[in-house]
Amino acid sequence: MEYVNKAIVMAAGIGKRMHPLTLETPKPLIPVNGVRMIDTVIQGLIQNRIREIYVVVGYQKEKFRVLKEAYPEVNLIENPYYFSCNNISSLYAARDYLENAMILDGDQMIYNKDILCPQFERSGYNAVWTNEPTDEWLMTVENGVVVNCSRTGGKRGWQLYSISRWSAKDGRRLKRHLEIEFEEKMNRQIYWDDVAMFCYPKEYQLGIYEMGRNDVTEIDNLKELAAIDREYLKYMISQRQSKIPEDREASTI
């Protein structure tokens, strides 16, 4: 049995699909029904006795200082590449902390804290079984090991969620592969998950951590946010009105 003793929370992105909210507030700090998204992540980690927490910041990095004031467990790591690179750059910035680590996004709502438990048998991702078609990353699992992953989704498979655990051995391996891709190959426009899943799949034997669909909610855009918190419906209405053609606007004056 392996155990997580630290966590890396990805929170450096610009969050363009959440404009106009993210013009003033980084996406992980946006409240959903009164609670900031990243607070559900950090509190879930602490409740599972994971008290070494690294939050990777970039966009509006100064706004995240409130987390250090609220949680002594939190350390901030700056990603200086966030504007020009994909999220491989965030994990590269935190690559010294990958052994026995949990990696997760800061812009999701954790409703069941048990899904962040530190015990695990093999490195891999939290996942939900789906029979229905999805365009999310979908994994095929045989004998407890991921044997295939589709970036374009499909149906009848394990939907990958952005919560993963890495053993000490795999963490060292992942660090080396990140350095090769980011430094040597200059492969900076990929997701960090691509490194183990697609760049070096034969060097990992990833598993899954099964959970329920209602245990976590990933919020990708303003429409999904408004569906959970009606306070944000006004932004949806404003967006629709701004897209009305000029001739139609004139006819309604």
RAFENKA-V489599 format. One record per pair of residues at least 12 apart in sequence whose ideal C-beta (glycine too) atoms are under 7 Angstrom apart, sorted by the first residue. I is the first residue (numbers start at 1). GAP is how many residues later the second one is. D is the distance in whole Angstrom. If there is no record, write none. Layout:
I_GAP_D ; I_GAP_D
This chain:
1_118_6 ; 1_120_7 ; 2_98_7 ; 2_118_5 ; 2_119_7 ; 2_165_5 ; 3_97_6 ; 3_115_5 ; 3_116_6 ; 4_46_6 ; 4_96_6 ; 4_97_6 ; 4_98_5 ; 4_114_4 ; 4_161_6 ; 5_45_7 ; 5_47_6 ; 5_95_5 ; 6_44_7 ; 6_46_4 ; 6_48_7 ; 6_91_6 ; 6_94_7 ; 6_95_5 ; 7_38_5 ; 7_43_5 ; 7_46_5 ; 7_94_6 ; 7_95_4 ; 7_97_7 ; 8_46_5 ; 8_48_7 ; 8_86_5 ; 8_89_6 ; 8_93_6 ; 8_95_5 ; 9_29_7 ; 9_32_6 ; 9_44_6 ; 9_45_7 ; 9_46_5 ; 9_47_7 ; 9_95_6 ; 9_97_5 ; 10_46_6 ; 10_77_6 ; 10_80_5 ; 10_95_5 ; 10_96_6 ; 11_15_7 ; 11_17_4 ; 11_27_6 ; 11_44_5 ; 11_45_6 ; 11_46_6 ; 11_53_7 ; 11_95_4 ; 12_44_5 ; 12_45_5 ; 12_46_3 ; 12_47_6 ; 12_67_4 ; 12_70_4 ; 12_78_5 ; 13_14_7 ; 13_46_6 ; 13_69_7 ; 13_74_7 ; 14_45_5 ; 15_12_3 ; 17_203_6 ; 17_204_4 ; 17_205_7 ; 18_12_7 ; 18_203_6 ; 18_204_6 ; 18_207_7 ; 20_215_7 ; 21_201_7 ; 21_214_7 ; 25_38_7 ; 26_33_6 ; 26_34_5 ; 26_37_5 ; 26_38_7 ; 27_80_5 ; 28_78_4 ; 28_79_5 ; 29_34_6 ; 32_77_6 ; 32_193_7 ; 32_196_6 ; 32_197_5 ; 33_196_5 ; 37_69_7 ; 37_70_5 ; 37_71_6 ; 37_72_6 ; 37_182_7 ; 38_68_4 ; 40_69_5 ; 40_70_4 ; 41_63_6 ; 41_65_6 ; 41_67_7 ; 41_69_6 ; 42_29_6 ; 42_32_7 ; 44_66_4 ; 44_69_4 ; 44_72_5 ; 45_71_6 ; 46_27_6 ; 47_66_5 ; 48_65_7 ; 48_68_5 ; 48_69_5 ; 48_70_6 ; 49_69_7 ; 50_52_7 ; 50_68_6 ; 51_22_5 ; 52_21_7 ; 53_20_5 ; 53_21_5 ; 53_22_7 ; 54_21_5 ; 54_23_5 ; 54_40_6 ; 54_43_5 ; 55_12_6 ; 55_19_6 ; 55_21_6 ; 55_51_7 ; 56_21_5 ; 56_23_5 ; 56_34_4 ; 56_37_6 ; 56_38_5 ; 57_19_5 ; 57_21_6 ; 57_22_7 ; 58_20_7 ; 58_21_4 ; 58_24_3 ; 59_23_6 ; 61_17_6 ; 64_12_6 ; 77_16_6 ; 77_17_5 ; 78_15_7 ; 79_14_4 ; 85_103_4 ; 85_104_7 ; 86_102_7 ; 86_103_5 ; 86_104_6 ; 86_105_6 ; 87_104_6 ; 87_105_6 ; 88_90_7 ; 88_93_7 ; 88_94_6 ; 88_100_6 ; 88_102_5 ; 88_103_7 ; 88_104_5 ; 88_107_7 ; 89_99_6 ; 90_102_7 ; 91_12_7 ; 91_87_6 ; 91_101_4 ; 92_86_5 ; 92_90_5 ; 95_80_5 ; 95_83_5 ; 95_84_7 ; 98_68_6 ; 98_73_4 ; 98_76_5 ; 98_77_5 ; 99_69_4 ; 99_72_4 ; 99_73_6 ; 100_67_7 ; 100_68_5 ; 100_71_7 ; 101_65_5 ; 101_70_6 ; 102_14_7 ; 102_61_7 ; 102_62_7 ; 102_63_5 ; 103_61_5 ; 103_63_7 ; 104_58_6 ; 104_59_4 ; 105_57_4 ; 107_112_6 ; 108_54_7 ; 108_108_6 ; 108_109_6 ; 108_110_5 ; 108_111_7 ; 109_107_7 ; 109_108_4 ; 109_110_7 ; 110_106_5 ; 111_103_6 ; 111_104_6 ; 111_105_6 ; 111_106_7 ; 112_103_4 ; 115_48_7 ; 115_96_5 ; 115_100_5 ; 115_101_6 ; 120_45_4 ; 120_89_7 ; 121_86_6 ; 122_83_6 ; 122_84_7 ; 122_85_4 ; 123_42_6 ; 123_43_5 ; 123_44_5 ; 123_47_4 ; 123_81_7 ; 123_83_6 ; 124_22_7 ; 124_40_6 ; 124_41_7 ; 124_82_4 ; 124_83_4 ; 124_84_5 ; 124_85_7 ; 125_35_5 ; 125_36_6 ; 125_38_7 ; 125_39_5 ; 125_81_7 ; 125_83_6 ; 125_84_7 ; 126_35_5 ; 126_37_4 ; 126_83_5 ; 126_85_5 ; 127_12_6 ; 127_31_4 ; 127_32_6 ; 127_33_6 ; 127_34_6 ; 127_81_4 ; 127_82_7 ; 127_83_6 ; 128_31_5 ; 128_33_7 ; 128_83_6 ; 128_84_7 ; 128_85_5 ; 129_29_6 ; 130_25_7 ; 130_27_7 ; 130_29_5 ; 131_24_6 ; 131_25_6 ; 132_23_6 ; 133_20_7 ; 133_21_7 ; 133_22_4 ; 134_19_5 ; 134_21_7 ; 134_25_6 ; 135_17_6 ; 135_18_4 ; 136_17_5 ; 136_23_5 ; 136_24_7 ; 137_12_6 ; 137_13_7 ; 137_14_6 ; 137_23_4 ; 138_12_5 ; 138_15_5 ; 138_16_5 ; 138_19_4 ; 138_20_7 ; 138_21_6 ; 139_18_6 ; 139_19_4 ; 139_21_6 ; 139_69_7 ; 140_17_6 ; 141_17_6 ; 141_67_6 ; 144_63_5 ; 145_60_5 ; 145_61_7 ; 145_62_6 ; 146_60_4 ; 146_61_7 ; 146_62_7 ; 149_48_5 ; 158_50_5 ; 161_55_6 ; 161_57_7 ; 162_56_7 ; 170_34_6 ; 173_30_6 ; 174_21_7 ; 174_22_6 ; 177_18_5 ; 177_22_7 ; 177_23_5 ; 178_17_6 ; 181_14_6 ; 181_18_6 ; 222_13_6 ; 222_14_6 ; 223_13_7
